[in-house]
């Protein structure tokens, strides 16, 4: 980088990348939390359905 402007641009780029990466990490953590919550809800609903209806064998779900 031969000019002072290049160094300034590189510094600005580094700051922008750092901010973008920090935002991405925050979003991925939020996504992971929501995915975990969804999995917990799914499992709870499956358990509630099994308690309500009993276990259903796969073969019993086929049309006759």
MDTraj code that builds the backbone (N, CA, C; nanometers):
import mdtraj as md
import numpy as np

residues = "UNK UNK UNK UNK UNK UNK UNK UNK UNK UNK UNK UNK UNK UNK UNK UNK UNK UNK UNK UNK UNK UNK UNK UNK UNK UNK UNK UNK UNK UNK UNK UNK UNK UNK UNK UNK UNK UNK UNK UNK UNK UNK UNK UNK UNK UNK UNK UNK UNK UNK UNK UNK UNK UNK UNK UNK UNK UNK UNK UNK UNK UNK UNK UNK".split()
xyz = np.array([
    [0.0847, -0.1170, 0.0000],
    [0.0000, 0.0000, 0.0000],
    [0.0898, 0.1241, 0.0000],
    [0.1067, 0.1826, -0.1124],
    [0.2055, 0.2887, -0.1256],
    [0.1626, 0.4262, -0.0734],
    [0.0387, 0.4514, -0.0534],
    [-0.0046, 0.5866, -0.0174],
    [-0.0736, 0.5870, 0.1193],
    [-0.0697, 0.7007, 0.1863],
    [-0.1388, 0.7107, 0.3156],
    [-0.2896, 0.6857, 0.3034],
    [-0.3465, 0.7233, 0.1892],
    [-0.4894, 0.6997, 0.1685],
    [-0.5215, 0.5504, 0.1708],
    [-0.4288, 0.4695, 0.1186],
    [-0.4491, 0.3252, 0.1180],
    [-0.4531, 0.2708, 0.2599],
    [-0.3661, 0.3212, 0.3455],
    [-0.3631, 0.2770, 0.4846],
    [-0.4926, 0.3160, 0.5547],
    [-0.5413, 0.4345, 0.5274],
    [-0.6679, 0.4787, 0.5862],
    [-0.7837, 0.3907, 0.5374],
    [-0.7815, 0.3595, 0.4086],
    [-0.8866, 0.2746, 0.3529],
    [-0.8809, 0.1349, 0.4148],
    [-0.7604, 0.0826, 0.4337],
    [-0.7458, -0.0501, 0.4943],
    [-0.7967, -0.0481, 0.6385],
    [-0.7693, 0.0582, 0.7085],
    [-0.8176, 0.0712, 0.8461],
    [-0.9700, 0.0768, 0.8500],
    [-1.0276, 0.1539, 0.7594],
    [-1.1737, 0.1635, 0.7516],
    [-1.2352, 0.0293, 0.7155],
    [-1.1716, -0.0408, 0.6237],
    [-1.2203, -0.1724, 0.5831],
    [-1.2145, -0.2699, 0.7009],
    [-1.1059, -0.2664, 0.7752],
    [-1.0924, -0.3549, 0.8909],
    [-1.2012, -0.3260, 0.9937],
    [-1.2290, -0.2008, 1.0180],
    [-1.3350, -0.1641, 1.1126],
    [-1.4713, -0.2124, 1.0632],
    [-1.4956, -0.1946, 0.9340],
    [-1.6232, -0.2382, 0.8770],
    [-1.6373, -0.3902, 0.8866],
    [-1.5310, -0.4642, 0.8542],
    [-1.5350, -0.6100, 0.8635],
    [-1.5568, -0.6544, 1.0077],
    [-1.4916, -0.5880, 1.1004],
    [-1.5086, -0.6229, 1.2422],
    [-1.6545, -0.6032, 1.2840],
    [-1.7140, -0.4929, 1.2434],
    [-1.8539, -0.4648, 1.2776],
    [-1.9467, -0.5673, 1.2131],
    [-1.9212, -0.5997, 1.0870],
    [-2.0041, -0.6991, 1.0174],
    [-1.9924, -0.8358, 1.0826],
    [-1.8701, -0.8738, 1.1178],
    [-1.8494, -1.0039, 1.1804],
    [-1.9179, -1.0091, 1.3167],
    [-1.9070, -0.9029, 1.3939],
    [-1.9721, -0.8985, 1.5248],
    [-2.1243, -0.9097, 1.5102],
    [-2.1802, -0.8424, 1.4113],
    [-2.3246, -0.8496, 1.3871],
    [-2.3637, -0.9910, 1.3440],
    [-2.2820, -1.0528, 1.2579],
    [-2.3103, -1.1885, 1.2115],
    [-2.3082, -1.2866, 1.3285],
    [-2.2081, -1.2744, 1.4150],
    [-2.1980, -1.3628, 1.5314],
    [-2.3208, -1.3455, 1.6206],
    [-2.3607, -1.2220, 1.6436],
    [-2.4796, -1.1952, 1.7252],
    [-2.6031, -1.2604, 1.6623],
    [-2.6195, -1.2453, 1.5317],
    [-2.7337, -1.3041, 1.4617],
    [-2.7309, -1.4571, 1.4676],
    [-2.6121, -1.5162, 1.4537],
    [-2.6012, -1.6621, 1.4581],
    [-2.6322, -1.7148, 1.5983],
    [-2.5908, -1.6426, 1.7006],
    [-2.6247, -1.6836, 1.8373],
    [-2.7754, -1.6772, 1.8582],
    [-2.8372, -1.5715, 1.8095],
    [-2.9823, -1.5583, 1.8201],
    [-3.0516, -1.6704, 1.7439],
    [-3.0055, -1.7003, 1.6246],
    [-3.0614, -1.8087, 1.5444],
    [-3.0488, -1.9418, 1.6185],
    [-2.9314, -1.9668, 1.6754],
    [-2.9100, -2.0897, 1.7501],
    [-3.0034, -2.1005, 1.8698],
    [-3.0215, -1.9897, 1.9403],
    [-3.1137, -1.9895, 2.0545],
    [-3.2565, -2.0209, 2.0098],
    [-3.2982, -1.9597, 1.9008],
    [-3.4339, -1.9832, 1.8501],
    [-3.4496, -2.1265, 1.7996],
    [-3.3472, -2.1783, 1.7365],
    [-3.3515, -2.3163, 1.6888],
    [-3.3606, -2.4124, 1.8075],
    [-3.2856, -2.3852, 1.9119],
    [-3.2913, -2.4670, 2.0325],
    [-3.4307, -2.4608, 2.0950],
    [-3.4857, -2.3409, 2.1046],
    [-3.6213, -2.3252, 2.1592],
    [-3.7242, -2.4006, 2.0752],
    [-3.7095, -2.3949, 1.9443],
    [-3.8015, -2.4656, 1.8551],
    [-3.7919, -2.6166, 1.8756],
    [-3.6704, -2.6664, 1.8913],
    [-3.6524, -2.8095, 1.9144],
    [-3.7166, -2.8514, 2.0464],
    [-3.6986, -2.7695, 2.1494],
    [-3.7620, -2.7997, 2.2787],
    [-3.9142, -2.8015, 2.2660],
    [-3.9688, -2.7039, 2.1950],
    [-4.1137, -2.6972, 2.1757],
    [-4.1631, -2.8179, 2.0976],
    [-4.0918, -2.8554, 1.9930],
    [-4.1290, -2.9718, 1.9128],
    [-4.1314, -3.0976, 1.9994],
    [-4.0255, -3.1169, 2.0769],
    [-4.0193, -3.2356, 2.1625],
    [-4.1317, -3.2355, 2.2655],
    [-4.1615, -3.1206, 2.3225],
    [-4.2699, -3.1117, 2.4207],
    [-4.4040, -3.1430, 2.3561],
    [-4.4251, -3.0929, 2.2355],
    [-4.5506, -3.1214, 2.1642],
    [-4.5620, -3.2689, 2.1273],
    [-4.4522, -3.3283, 2.0858],
    [-4.4537, -3.4712, 2.0538],
    [-4.4860, -3.5533, 2.1784],
    [-4.4256, -3.5165, 2.2904],
    [-4.4518, -3.5889, 2.4153],
    [-4.5975, -3.5710, 2.4584],
    [-4.6511, -3.4510, 2.4440],
    [-4.7909, -3.4257, 2.4796],
    [-4.8852, -3.5056, 2.3897],
    [-4.8552, -3.5133, 2.2618],
    [-4.9390, -3.5901, 2.1691],
    [-4.9339, -3.7382, 2.2028],
    [-4.8162, -3.7864, 2.2373],
    [-4.8053, -3.9282, 2.2729],
    [-4.8842, -3.9580, 2.4000],
    [-4.8782, -3.8660, 2.4964],
    [-4.9578, -3.8863, 2.6186],
    [-5.1070, -3.8830, 2.5879],
    [-5.1468, -3.7948, 2.4979],
    [-5.2890, -3.7793, 2.4671],
    [-5.3431, -3.8932, 2.3814],
    [-5.2648, -3.9386, 2.2844],
    [-5.3153, -4.0360, 2.1878],
    [-5.2503, -4.1726, 2.1992],
    [-5.1471, -4.1842, 2.2769],
    [-5.0735, -4.3095, 2.2846],
    [-4.9773, -4.3207, 2.1679],
    [-4.8944, -4.4199, 2.1727],
    [-4.7971, -4.4395, 2.0664],
    [-4.8663, -4.4986, 1.9442],
    [-4.8394, -4.4430, 1.8273],
    [-4.9010, -4.4896, 1.7026],
    [-4.7929, -4.5574, 1.6196],
    [-4.8159, -4.6799, 1.5824],
    [-4.7200, -4.7517, 1.4987],
    [-4.7259, -4.6938, 1.3571],
    [-4.6129, -4.6919, 1.2915],
    [-4.6065, -4.6343, 1.1564],
    [-4.7014, -4.7044, 1.0627],
    [-4.7151, -4.8332, 1.0711],
    [-4.8030, -4.9087, 0.9827],
    [-4.9492, -4.8694, 1.0005],
    [-4.9848, -4.8202, 1.1179],
    [-5.1231, -4.7818, 1.1441],
    [-5.1621, -4.6522, 1.0752],
    [-5.0651, -4.5779, 1.0249],
    [-5.0952, -4.4494, 0.9630],
    [-5.1232, -4.4618, 0.8139],
    [-5.1022, -4.5773, 0.7577],
    [-5.1232, -4.5967, 0.6139],
    [-5.2712, -4.6129, 0.5838],
    [-5.3179, -4.5543, 0.4741],
    [-5.4581, -4.5717, 0.4375],
    [-5.4847, -4.7172, 0.3997],
    [-5.6070, -4.7633, 0.4252],
    [-5.6420, -4.9012, 0.3903],
    [-5.7272, -4.9063, 0.2664],
])
top = md.Topology()
chain = top.add_chain()
for i, resn in enumerate(residues, 1):
    res = top.add_residue(resn, chain, resSeq=i)
    for name in ("N", "CA", "C"):
        top.add_atom(name, md.element.get_by_symbol(name[0]), res)
traj = md.Trajectory(xyz[None], top)
